[in-house]
């Protein structure tokens, strides 16, 4: 597939800081793991990692799931912070949130 440009994705966030306490780190890691707790969400992240932008319809084409199911998984990933998305006319563009992926990696590395 051809990679699209990054014109409709909002700018990436700054890298969030690690929580100050171990309890807060554990709570955040648990919330992040819960958001990743479905194979379809992992597949969506893999799709978005390969591309600089993606609209929901293109994600649906790559997964054996209904549009409404993919939309629900995207909503969960966006709420958790793993992806960012923006309405661009009749479509919604989704992109990986690299800072949040790095935060997740950092929390996992503390296990």
C-alpha positions as CSV (number, residue, x, y, z in Angstrom):
1,X,0.0,0.0,0.0
2,X,1.1,3.5,-0.7
3,X,1.9,5.7,2.3
4,X,-0.1,8.8,2.6
5,X,1.3,12.1,3.8
6,X,0.8,13.3,7.3
7,X,-1.4,16.3,6.4
8,X,-4.6,15.4,8.2
9,X,-3.1,14.0,11.5
10,X,-2.9,16.4,14.4
11,X,0.7,17.1,15.6
12,X,2.2,14.5,17.9
13,X,2.1,15.1,21.7
14,X,5.2,15.7,23.8
15,X,6.5,12.6,25.5
16,X,4.4,12.2,28.7
17,X,6.3,12.0,32.0
18,X,6.5,8.8,33.9
19,X,4.3,8.9,37.0
20,X,6.2,9.7,40.2
21,X,5.0,6.8,42.3
22,X,5.2,3.1,41.6
23,X,1.5,2.8,42.4
24,X,0.6,5.4,39.7
25,X,2.9,3.7,37.2
26,X,1.2,0.4,37.9
27,X,-2.2,1.9,37.5
28,X,-1.3,3.6,34.2
29,X,0.3,0.4,32.8
30,X,-2.8,-1.6,33.8
31,X,-5.0,0.9,31.9
32,X,-2.8,0.8,28.9
33,X,-2.7,-3.0,28.9
34,X,-6.4,-3.1,29.1
35,X,-6.7,-0.9,26.0
36,X,-4.4,-3.3,24.2
37,X,-6.3,-6.3,25.5
38,X,-7.9,-7.3,22.2
39,X,-6.1,-8.7,19.2
40,X,-7.9,-6.4,16.8
41,X,-6.5,-3.4,18.6
42,X,-3.0,-4.8,18.3
43,X,-3.6,-5.3,14.6
44,X,-4.9,-1.7,14.2
45,X,-1.7,-0.4,15.9
46,X,0.4,-2.5,13.5
47,X,-1.5,-1.1,10.5
48,X,-1.0,2.5,11.7
49,X,2.6,1.9,12.5
50,X,3.2,1.0,8.9
51,X,1.5,4.1,7.6
52,X,1.7,7.8,8.4
53,X,-2.1,8.2,8.2
54,X,-5.0,6.0,7.7
55,X,-8.8,6.5,7.4
56,X,-11.1,4.1,9.1
57,X,-12.3,2.6,5.8
58,X,-8.8,1.7,4.9
59,X,-8.3,-0.1,8.2
60,X,-11.5,-2.0,7.7
61,X,-10.2,-3.2,4.4
62,X,-7.3,-4.8,6.1
63,X,-9.2,-6.5,8.9
64,X,-12.0,-9.2,8.9
65,X,-14.2,-6.9,11.0
66,X,-17.3,-4.8,10.4
67,X,-16.9,-1.0,10.1
68,X,-18.7,-0.5,13.4
69,X,-16.4,-2.9,15.2
70,X,-13.3,-1.2,13.9
71,X,-14.7,2.2,14.9
72,X,-15.3,0.9,18.4
73,X,-11.7,-0.4,18.7
74,X,-10.4,2.9,17.3
75,X,-12.4,4.8,19.9
76,X,-10.9,2.7,22.7
77,X,-7.3,3.2,21.4
78,X,-7.8,6.9,21.0
79,X,-9.3,7.3,24.5
80,X,-6.3,5.4,25.9
81,X,-3.9,7.7,24.1
82,X,-2.3,5.2,21.7
83,X,-3.6,6.9,18.6
84,X,-4.7,10.4,17.6
85,X,-7.4,11.2,15.1
86,X,-8.9,14.2,13.4
87,X,-12.0,14.7,11.2
88,X,-10.9,15.8,7.8
89,X,-14.0,16.5,5.8
90,X,-16.0,13.3,5.3
91,X,-13.2,11.1,6.7
92,X,-11.4,10.6,10.0
93,X,-7.6,10.2,9.9
94,X,-5.9,8.2,12.5
95,X,-2.2,8.1,13.4
96,X,0.0,6.4,16.0
97,X,0.8,8.6,19.0
98,X,4.6,7.9,19.2
99,X,5.1,9.5,22.6
100,X,2.5,7.3,24.2
101,X,4.0,4.2,22.6
102,X,7.3,5.2,24.1
103,X,5.7,5.7,27.5
104,X,4.2,2.2,27.3
105,X,7.5,0.7,26.4
106,X,9.1,2.5,29.3
107,X,6.5,1.3,31.8
108,X,6.9,-2.3,30.5
109,X,10.6,-2.1,30.9
110,X,10.2,-1.4,34.6
111,X,8.6,-4.7,35.2
